[in-house]
Amino acid sequence: MESSKLDETKLLLLIGLLISILIAVTVLSCIAWFNDIRHSTDSIDAQSCYKKMP
Protein backbone atom coordinates (compact mmCIF):
# COMPACT_ATOMS: atom_id res chain seq x y z
CA MET A 1 0.00 0.00 0.00
CA GLU A 2 1.36 3.37 -1.02
CA SER A 3 0.64 6.44 1.07
CA SER A 4 -0.49 9.56 -0.70
CA LYS A 5 1.61 12.73 -0.71
CA LEU A 6 -1.51 14.64 0.31
CA ASP A 7 -1.86 12.53 3.47
CA GLU A 8 1.76 13.17 4.42
CA THR A 9 1.34 16.89 3.81
CA LYS A 10 -1.79 17.03 5.97
CA LEU A 11 0.01 15.15 8.74
CA LEU A 12 2.97 17.54 8.61
CA LEU A 13 0.63 20.55 8.65
CA LEU A 14 -1.24 19.15 11.65
CA ILE A 15 1.99 18.49 13.54
CA GLY A 16 3.26 21.99 12.70
CA LEU A 17 -0.01 23.56 13.86
CA LEU A 18 0.04 21.66 17.15
CA ILE A 19 3.67 22.58 17.80
CA SER A 20 3.02 26.26 17.07
CA ILE A 21 0.03 26.26 19.43
CA LEU A 22 2.17 24.63 22.12
CA ILE A 23 4.88 27.24 21.68
CA ALA A 24 2.36 30.10 21.80
CA VAL A 25 0.72 28.78 24.97
CA THR A 26 4.11 28.26 26.60
CA VAL A 27 5.27 31.79 25.76
CA LEU A 28 2.03 33.37 27.01
CA SER A 29 2.19 31.32 30.22
CA CYS A 30 5.78 32.40 30.84
CA ILE A 31 4.89 36.05 30.26
CA ALA A 32 2.00 35.81 32.72
CA TRP A 33 4.18 34.01 35.28
CA PHE A 34 7.02 36.54 35.04
CA ASN A 35 4.51 39.39 35.29
CA ASP A 36 3.07 37.82 38.44
CA ILE A 37 6.53 37.38 39.98
CA ARG A 38 7.41 41.01 39.26
CA HIS A 39 4.24 42.37 40.87
CA SER A 40 4.05 39.94 43.79
CA THR A 41 5.83 42.37 46.13
CA ASP A 42 3.12 45.04 45.75
CA SER A 43 1.29 45.67 48.99
CA ILE A 44 -2.45 45.07 49.05
CA ASP A 45 -4.74 47.48 50.85
CA ALA A 46 -7.53 45.32 52.29
CA GLN A 47 -9.65 48.34 53.19
CA SER A 48 -10.01 49.34 49.55
CA CYS A 49 -11.96 46.12 48.88
CA TYR A 50 -14.97 47.23 50.92
CA LYS A 51 -17.82 49.34 49.58
CA LYS A 52 -17.69 52.94 50.65
CA MET A 53 -20.84 54.32 52.23
CA PRO A 54 -22.18 57.51 50.53
trRosetta pair geometry for C-beta under 8 A, 3 or more apart (Angstrom, degrees):
i j d omega theta_ij theta_ji phi_ij phi_ji
3 7 5.5 -105 180 68 95 132
3 8 6.3 95 130 -48 120 99
4 7 4.5 99 65 0 90 101
4 8 7.2 -158 96 -3 52 82
5 8 5.7 -55 -152 38 38 111
5 9 6.2 39 151 -21 69 106
6 9 5.6 -53 -146 36 32 112
6 10 6.4 33 155 -19 65 105
7 10 5.8 -54 -148 36 31 110
7 11 6.4 31 153 -19 64 106
8 11 5.7 -54 -149 36 32 113
8 12 6.4 30 154 -17 65 106
9 12 5.8 -54 -147 38 31 109
9 13 6.3 32 154 -19 65 106
10 13 5.7 -54 -146 38 31 112
10 14 6.3 32 155 -20 65 106
11 14 5.7 -54 -148 36 30 111
11 15 6.4 28 155 -17 64 106
12 15 5.7 -53 -145 38 32 110
12 16 6.2 33 155 -19 65 108
13 16 5.7 -55 -145 39 30 112
13 17 6.2 32 155 -21 65 106
14 17 5.7 -52 -146 35 30 112
14 18 6.4 27 157 -16 64 106
15 18 5.9 -56 -147 38 30 109
15 19 6.3 28 155 -17 65 108
16 19 5.8 -56 -145 38 29 109
16 20 6.3 27 157 -17 65 107
17 20 5.9 -57 -146 37 29 108
17 21 6.4 29 155 -18 64 106
18 21 5.7 -53 -147 36 32 111
18 22 6.4 34 153 -20 64 106
19 22 5.6 -53 -148 36 33 114
19 23 6.4 33 153 -19 65 104
20 23 5.7 -50 -146 36 34 111
20 24 6.3 35 154 -19 65 106
21 24 5.7 -55 -146 37 31 111
21 25 6.3 28 157 -16 66 107
22 25 6.0 -56 -145 38 28 107
22 26 6.2 29 156 -19 63 109
23 26 5.7 -57 -147 38 29 112
23 27 6.3 28 157 -18 66 107
24 27 5.9 -55 -145 36 29 109
24 28 6.3 24 158 -13 64 109
25 28 5.9 -57 -144 42 30 108
25 29 6.1 31 156 -20 65 109
26 29 5.8 -56 -146 37 28 111
26 30 6.4 27 156 -18 64 106
27 30 5.8 -55 -148 36 30 110
27 31 6.4 31 153 -20 64 105
28 31 5.6 -51 -146 35 33 113
28 32 6.4 31 155 -16 65 105
29 32 5.8 -56 -148 39 31 109
29 33 6.2 31 154 -20 66 109
30 33 5.6 -54 -143 38 31 112
30 34 6.2 28 160 -15 66 107
31 34 6.1 -56 -144 40 27 106
31 35 6.2 29 155 -20 62 110
32 35 5.7 -56 -147 37 29 114
32 36 6.4 31 154 -20 64 106
33 36 5.7 -55 -150 35 30 111
33 37 6.5 31 152 -20 65 104
34 37 5.6 -49 -145 34 35 113
34 38 6.3 36 155 -21 65 106
35 38 5.8 -54 -148 35 30 111
35 39 6.5 3 162 4 64 112
36 39 6.4 -71 -142 50 27 93
36 40 6.1 50 156 -57 65 99
37 40 5.7 -36 -146 -3 28 121
39 42 5.3 -14 -176 -7 75 121
45 48 4.4 61 99 -1 110 112
45 49 7.9 178 104 -20 67 80
46 49 5.9 -42 -169 12 48 118
47 50 6.3 -48 -166 20 48 110
